[in-house]
């Protein structure tokens, strides 16, 4: 006894899907820079958690931990400065003053520095830590305990061919 599943894909849907795949493949062939929490693990309070999971918890919050966005908020607040840097570096690439790889590295480093700065400086919109958290950490600074989250903010330039 089996179950039959029939899926009908219209020509229009099929064409759109193929175009989407082709665009994705083109994008993957272009150089890019990833900035943020790209991997690693954090060990604290007797448990191991991935840096990505830890960042997600703080970035979006949970039922018990308030949202303290440090990536999205930085990109939103610093968008004009990042766009200006991209324009300058784009010009430098066209005039031969730098390479695409070096320009992407500069963008990655700048965004990494901005995000780390947000963690270090904090944000007045963040909910203050609970007294029990302050007592445990010995500090009232959100997002900074062992420094692992801060160190996990990195960038990686990917040169595709």
Secondary structure, DSSP 8 states (H G I E B T S, - for coil): ----------HHHHHHHHHHHHHHHHHHTS-EEEEEE-S-EEEETTEEEEHHHHHHHHHH--SSS----SSHHHHHHTHHHHHHHHHHHHHHHHTTSS-HHHHHHHHHHHHHHHHHHHHHH--TTS----HHHHHHHT---TT-SSSHHHHTEEEEEE---
